[in-house]
Amino acid sequence: MVNRIFLVGMPYAGKTYWGRLVAEHYNIRFTDLDEVVASYSRKSIEGIFAEQGEDFFRKVEHECLVKMLAEPPETTEIVACGGGTPCYYDNMERMCQAGAVVYLEATPEYLLTNRERSTAKRPLFDDSMPLAEQVNALLQRRKPYYLQAHYILPAADISVATFAKILNHV
């Protein structure tokens, strides 16, 4: 059966990392929704946030998701979503109807450790308050959306094999 698997979760949970790794291992298509948005906008995610703000970014993100969902995939596809994708418009409902949604659940400590190892900047984190407080606050706001996923995987315990069962059900 042809379907999509959407990876959702906080920034630094590993959505893009695991999406690419799983897609390569199982020889399936991988799409990073942030890359789709950047290509569509012809600007980086950071540039969109800086120049037009988060509301504009979320609108474009939603448009790109809707357009993607209108085109059925030819093969199984794994999609890494932006951390806020499921929290805006009816995105989570749409993703749940279009495929399997997998929440990579991560503790604030896990996210902060990955942030320290990463060179990627995330536009929602700034110097307005300690990073740990920002991560905690964002996680509390987003978690009710993430928990609507079909599968919840502890990010710290994931392996490529973790996805075998999910792929067998799509």
N, C-alpha and C positions, 0 to 999 in steps of 0.2 A: 504494500500500500504506500502511495506517495503522500508525504506530509511534511510539516515543518515542526521543528523543535525550537522554541523560543527560550533563551537563557535570560533570566532577569535577576536583579540583585543590586546591591550597593556598588558604588565605584570601588575598585580594588578587590572585589570579590573573586575576580578571575573569569568573568564571562567571555571576554575575547580570547584569553589564553586557552581556556578549556574548549571553547567553540572551535578554534583553529586546530587544536590537538585532536579532538574527537573527529572532526571532519576529515583530517588527514588520515587518521588511523582506520576509519571505516569507509574511506573513499566516498564521502558525500560532500555536497556543496556547503560552503560556509559564506555567510553574509554578516557583515558588521553594520548595524543600522546607523551608527554614527558616521561611518564612511559613506554610506548612501546619502545621508543628509549633507555632509561636506561636499560631496560630488555634485549633488543637486544644486546646492547654494553657491558652489564655486568659492567657498570660504572654509577655513578651519572651524571646528566647533568653538574654540576659544575666540576666534574672530567674530563669529555670529553673536556669541554672548556679549562680547565687548562692544560691538557696534549696534546691535539691534535688541539685545537683552534676552532674558530667558523666555518670556512670553512668545516672542517671535520664533525662537528656536523650537519651542514645544509645538507651535503651529506647523512649522515645516516638518518636524519629526513625525507628527500625526499624518500629514499629507503623504509623506514618503511611505509610512507604514500602510496606509490605506491603498496606495498605488501598488505596493508589493503584494498585498493580500488579494488584490484584484487579478493578479497574474498567478494562476496555479503553478507550483513548481513542477518541473519535469522529473525531478528525482527528489529523494529526501534531502531536506536542507536544514541546517542548524543556523539560527539567527541569534547573534549576540545583540541584545538591546541596550540602549542607554539606561543608566540607573534609574532615571525618572520616567522612562517610557510607560510603564504600566500605571503610573499615577495620574495621568492626564487624559482628558477627553474620555472616550470609551475604549481606549487602547487595550486594556487588560481583557475586557469582554471580547473584543475582536480577536485577540491572540488566542484566548481560550477556545473560541469557536473554530479557529483556523488550524489548530494543531495542539501540541503538548507544550505546556508552559512549565519550565523548570526554574525554581528559585534556588539560587546558590546562597544559602544562608550562612552568614559570617558574623562573628562577634566583632565588636568595635576594636578589640585588641588585634584580631587577625587583619582587619582592614588597615589599621594604623601601621602594622608591621609591613604589609604589602606596599603601603604608601611610601614608607621609608626606602624601600628597595626600588621603587619605580621612578622613572624620569618623566613620566606623563603628568601633565598638569590637569587638574579638574577645575572647571570654571566656578563651581559652586562653593569651593573652599577658598577662604581668603584669610587675611590677618585680623579680622574683626574680633575674633575670640579664639581661645586655644582650639587647635585642630580636634582634639578628643571631644570637646563639647559640641563642635559642629557636626562631627560624625555621629555622635549619640543622638543629637536633635534630628538630624536628617533620617537616621534609621528609624526613630520612633514615628516620624511622619509617614514614612513609606512602607513600613512593615505590614500594615493592614492590607495594602494592595498586593505586596509580595506573597502573603499567605493565601491568596486566592489561586495560586499556582497548582497545577495538577500534581507536581512532584516537588518535594523540598529535600534538598541535598545539603548536608553540612559541608561547607566549602573546604574546611581543613581536612576532610576525610575522603575527598573525591579522587578517583582514578579513572583512567579511560574505560576500564571495565565497568565502572558504575553506570555508564550510559548504555551498556548492552541491553539491559532489561527495557529501558525506555525505547530504544530503537526497535526492539522486537514488538513493541505495542503500537508503533505508528504506522 
